[in-house]
Amino acid sequence: MNSATVRNLLVRGMLAGLAAGGLALLVAYFLGEPDIDRAIAYEDAHSHGHEMEVVSRSLQSTAGLATGVLVYGVAFGGIAALAFCFALGRVGSFSPRATALLLSGCALLAVYVVPFLKYPAGPPSVGDPDTIGKRTSLYFLMMLLSVLLAIAAVIFGKRLAPSLGTWYATVAAVTAYVLVTGLAFAFLPAVNEVPKDFSATLLWRFRLSALAVQTTLWAGFGLLFGELAQRLLPTGPAACAAERPVPAAH
């Protein structure tokens, strides 16, 4: 894949990430923000002092939320587009559209869902402020392990495929990923700092909305970027042959 194609895919990835970020923003605003307001109300009711707001809550839930989600969407869209350039043709004979969807689904699981299962998101008032550094480090450690193990599983499956076939190699790779991830779950310390009187329903709703935001973001990106990549890249045996360099005549 030449540099002009990579550049075009990078731009399309960032645009798709921006559009997917817009969809995720709607989900975050209508599903997540009401639960955050309820959690903040709980925190205010149980706090002994009143801290002065540096940034107003109304600004946080509108311009602040939009800026964070959209910038994140553009950034991850560019990174995912570069990963797509590397993965296309190396993970199987899938079309650009199918490769984008497969990459988005695997990234959603490895980057967010697996770390989320070990260290789920918590709303304001959940968690000890003194341990936020430790909790953040553990979360990113789990995310790094999950991504590295996912990459290792792909390499493992590719090496097994010639001898076992694609189906059994995939099953073996997924099984290995699940087993090693399970060991990481078992050995990494657990974090449980939810107040005893905090609403379980509110906590569950907040975590579901956080998962919905990420699912919307990655699924939206996979669909939008897959369509843009499909229209840009040549498909079919003839087109692929045309992409190959022609040997120089002697």
DATAJO-V942196 format. One line per field, one symbol per residue. phi: phi as a letter, one per 20 degrees, with the letter a starting at -180 (. if undefined). psi: psi as a letter, one per 40 degrees, with the letter a starting at -180 (. if undefined). A space follows every 50 residues. Layout:
phi = ???
psi = ???
This chain:
phi = .ffffffffffffffffffffffffffffedefgfffffffffffdeecd efffcfffffecffffffffffffffffffffffgffgnddpeefgffff fffffffgffecfffffecffcfgndofgfdfffffffffffffffffff fffffffffegfednfffffffffffffffffffgfeffecbcfgfefff fffffffffffffffffffffgfffgfffffeefcngffffffffefffd
psi = hidddddddddddddddddddddddddddddddddddddddddddeieih hhhdhiddddecdddddddddddddddddddddddddheeeigiiddddd ddddddddddddddddddgiiiiiehihdeeddddddddddddddddddd dddddddddddddeiddddddddddddddddddddddiiihgfhideihd ddddddddddddddddddddddddddddddddiiiidddddddiihiii.
